[in-house]
Amino acid sequence: MQYNRIKQSGFSLIEIMVVVVIISVLAGLIAPNIIGRADDSRVTAAEVDLKRIAQALDAYKLDNHRYPSTDQGLQALITEPEGFPPAKNWRKGGYIQTREVPQDPWGTEYQYLTPGTDGPYDLYSLGADGREGGEEYDTDISVWDK
């Protein structure tokens, strides 16, 4: 009597464990580099947003001979402001293509004041903590930085 042996193929438990250990070591080396970049990316995104809003404010000034008032705020870049000072040459369609004033990467509104302390206006993000001041990723990010 002859038995037909079927050769089974697959991975042994030891082979699977070796692969898991190798993947864990690689993840341990790579993950800290990727995780630390999330905060850096948010800061960069805030800087880009601030520059884009500043360009929109400059275009508004070119058309209307002044920046929006603090009361009119950044919303004046989206919808034609009412009240004083009037926007006599407000551009149809607004000054920001997204049709909404962006929030900073931490979900907080950008701060806008005119006249500003560092320039014709102050435009800034409150950073990760959403409060004035702070250090590292909690520090305020201004359009006039750099």
Order of alpha helices (4+ residues) and beta strands (2+ residues): alpha-alpha-beta-beta-beta
